[in-house]
Amino acid sequence: MRKLSQSRHQYPVRPLCRLLGISVQGYYKHNDTSSELDILAASIVLFCMYVRENEHLPKSGCRELYELCRERFKDKFTIGRDKFYNILRSNGLMLRRTKYRPRTTYSGHGYRLYEDLINTAPKFKPVRNGPLVVCDITYVYTLEGFAYLSLVTDAYSRYIVGHCLSRTLGTEGPLNAINQAIDTYHRYGINISNMIHHSDRGIQYASKEYTKTLLSNNIRISMTQIGDPLHNALAERMNNTLKNGWLFNDGNLTFEQAQEAISKSIEMYNNARPHKALGMKTPMEILTGKSVNPLMNYKHN
């Protein structure tokens, strides 16, 4: 049709339509529609560039732009979402997702590094609650920037025995988490004497204050010897399970809201989520032998 339109000054439209086997009315209707779509597409591009100006909404996403265009052009906005995205894509207006992952482990410190007591031959595997906890720190997106979640997990029951969300990567977060873990074990009457604490070689876990807390509770210290995440695989899986399974890592919560959401998520993880590695029991069932699944309190109205 475009070539036919370009040739109409040289050749009559009607004979060309007969030659191509299309009606004159069909040609003009298509030509007018194409012109309208071209005008709409150009208008969309200009408007979206205006919206993305620095003083307006420079990081507005496709969904926001789509809704703004619907409001702007009203009845003239006759295209669907897919066509709209194609217009943005063909004009270089799709946002590039840059996934920055903050570094949570700094091992270039002067503190003592302990040997790995877990990744041995044969590999150490706990046969009850208490002989082994795995620990790690992961980042959480909040409205105020990155926050850092310290987790302490019982390796046998998969129960999260301690956690703490901190604004910084200091020792305070992991220290609060391990103290909470010690209190949890005491509350359930589980002996932790000679327990192994396994972590990476980060400065938080190697600091004097942290190691003093462990040693004063007769807890043995184990650290990965290389940067391979598989050497602390359970702790890494715990990070992913929580962050991918619950809605606190989208960057739309304040720090305090994220704290509350994480606490509720961990409560549900410990008490309500069946775990494949536990024979579809919950961590609480393995830790205490009792089922207190809060989801069973559901009543249909």
N, C-alpha and C positions, 0 to 999 in steps of 0.2 A: 504493500500500500504506500510505503514511504516513497519508493521509486516512482510509482504511478503519480503521486502528488507532485513530485519534482518534475515530471514530464508533461504535466497538463498544459504548460505554456507552449509546448512544442506540438503536442498531439491532443485532439479532442478527447474528453473524458469518456463520452458515451461509446465510441467505437472501441476504445481500449477495454472498457468494461465487458463489451460483448465478446472481445477476443479472449479475455481471461475467464469468461463464464460467470461474472458476478453482476449484481444489479447496481444501477447508478445510485439508488437510494441507500443500498448497503455500503457502498463506497463512501458516500458523504457522511453517513452515520458513524462509520468507523473513523473517518478522518477527523470529525468533530470531537469524538470521544478521545482519540489519541491526543489531540491538541489540549483538551481539558486536563487529561492526566499529566501531560508534560508540564503544564502550567502549575498544577497542584504539586507535582514533585519538586519543581523549582522553588515554589513558595515554602514547602516543608523544609527544604535544605536551608533557605535563608532564615526562616524563623528559628530553626534548631541552632543555627550558628549564633543567632542573637541570644537565645536562651543560655547558650554555653559561654557567653562572655564572662570574663573574670568577676565583674561586679554583680552578675546575676546568679546563674546556677552552673558553674563551670564543670562540675562533675556529675551532672544529671544523667541518669541512666536511660535506657531505651524505653522502659515502662513509663517513666516520668515524662519523657518527651512525647510519647504516644498520647498520653492523657492531655497534655498541654495543647497538642495539635488538634485533638478532637474538640477541645474547648475553644480554641482559636478559630478554626475553620468551620465548625458547626456542620450544617447540612452539606457543605461542599467537600467535607472529608469523607470520601466515598471508597476508601481502600481499607483492606484488612491489616491485621498486625504483621503478617508475613511480608506483604508488599511494602509496608512501612519500614520494616527492618532491612529489606533489600535496598531501599532508597538510602538509608543511613549507611549501609555497608558499602554501596557503590560510590558514595561520596566521602568515605573515610571518616564517618562520624560515630563509628562503634568505639566504645571505650575499651582500652586495653587493660585487662586485669593483671595487675602487678601484685603477686602474692609475696609480700615481704614476711619472712619468718624470723623473728628476733632470736638471737643466739641466747640460749639459757644455760649453757655449760661453758665455764672458763676453767680450764685445768692447768693453765700456765702460772700456777702460784707456788709459793715456797713451803706449803704445808706438807705433812707426811702423806704419802700415798700407800694405801693398804693393799694386800694381795687379794686376788679374786678367789673366794671360797665356794663359789657357785658353779662356775664353768670349769669344772674339774673332770677328771676321767676316773670313775663314772661321774656324770653330772649329779649334783646334789638335788634331791627331790624330797620335800617335806612329806611326812606321813600323818601329820596331825596339825591342829591349829597352834601357831606360836613359834615354831623353830625358824621361820624365815619371813621377813618382810622385804618388799622391793619398793624403792622410792625414786621419784623423779619430779621434775618441774616442767610444766608446759605453759605456753602463753595463752591468754584469753583476750579476745577483742572486746573493748568496751567503748562507750561514748567518750571516755576521757583518755583513750589510748590503750596501750597494752597493760594488762595485769598478769600476774604470774601465779599459777595454781600448783601448790605442792601436794602430792598425794603419797600416802603410805598404805600399802596393800598387803594383807596377809596372803602369802603365796599359796597356802593350802585351800582356804575357803573362798579366796578372791574377794573377801570382805574389805572394804576401804575403812581401815581402822583410824585413820587420821587425815585431815586435809586443812589447807589454809590458802586463802586468796590474798595476795599481797600486791601493793602498788609498785614495789621494787624487787630486784633480784637479790636482796640482802639475805642474811642468815635467818632473820626473824621468822619468815614464812615457813621454811622447812623445820625450824626449831619448834614452832607452835604445832605443826603437823605431827612431829614425832612425840611430843609431850601428850598430845591428844591420843595418839595411838597407845602409848603406855597406859594412860588412864582407861582406855577401852578394854585392854587386856585385863587390867586389874578388876574392872567392873564385872567382867564375865568369869573371873576366877581362873584365867589361863596363865600358866607359868611361862615367863619369857626369859628366865635365867638361861644364859648361853645362847640366846636367839641370835641369828645372823641378820644384820642390816646390810642390804645390798643396794648400791647406787652407782652412778657414774663418779668420775673424779672431780666433779665441780667444786669450786672453792667453798660453796655453802656447806657441803657435806664433809669437807676436809678441815673446816675451820676449827680452831681450838674449842670454842664454845660448844659447837655441835658434837664433836667427838668426845668431849668431856661428859656430856649428857648421856651418850651411849655407853661409855665405859663405866660410868657410875651406876648404871642399871644392869651391869654384867651382860651387855650386848656386844657381840663380836662384830667387827667392821669388815665389810667386803666391798671391793671396788672393781669396776671393769678395768681391764688393762689396756684396751684399745678403744677407739671411738666407734666401734661397731654397735649399732642399736640392738642387734640380736643378742648381745651379751647382757642386756637388761630388757629382754623381749617382753616379759609380762608387764613391766612398768609402762613400756611404750604402748602396749595394747590397751592398758587401762586409760591412758590419755586419750587414745582414739575412740574408745567405747563411749566415754563420757561426752567428749566434744561433738561426736557425730550422732549421738543418740538423744541428746537433749538440746533445748533451744536457749543456750546462754552465750554462744560464741559468735553471734551475728553482728556484733558491734552496735547494737541498738539499745543496750542497757547501761545505766550508770554503774559505777563500781559497786555501790551498795546493793543495787538491784541484782547485779551479777553474783554477788556474795550469797544473797538469799536464794537465787535460782539454782546455784551450784549446790547449796546445802540440801535443797529439796530434791535435786536430781540424784545426789548421792544416797539420800534416804530411800528413794525409789529403787535405785540400783541395788542397794544392799538388801532391801526387804521384799521387793516385788518382781524383779526381773529374773526369770528362769535362765540358768546358765548352762550352755551345752556341755562345757567341760566338767560340770558338776552333776551330770545326769538330769539336767533340766530342773534342778533344785535352785533355790536362791542362796546367795552367800550367807544370809542369816541362818538358814536351815543347817548349813554345814558348820557354822561357827557355834551355834547353840543347840542344835538338834530340834529346834522348835520352828514352826511355821507361823509367822505373824504377818502374812501378806496383806497389806492395806487394801489392795484391789478387791479382795473378797468381801469387803464391806459394802459393795455396790448393791443398791436396791432399785429395782425398776419401778418407776411410778406409773 
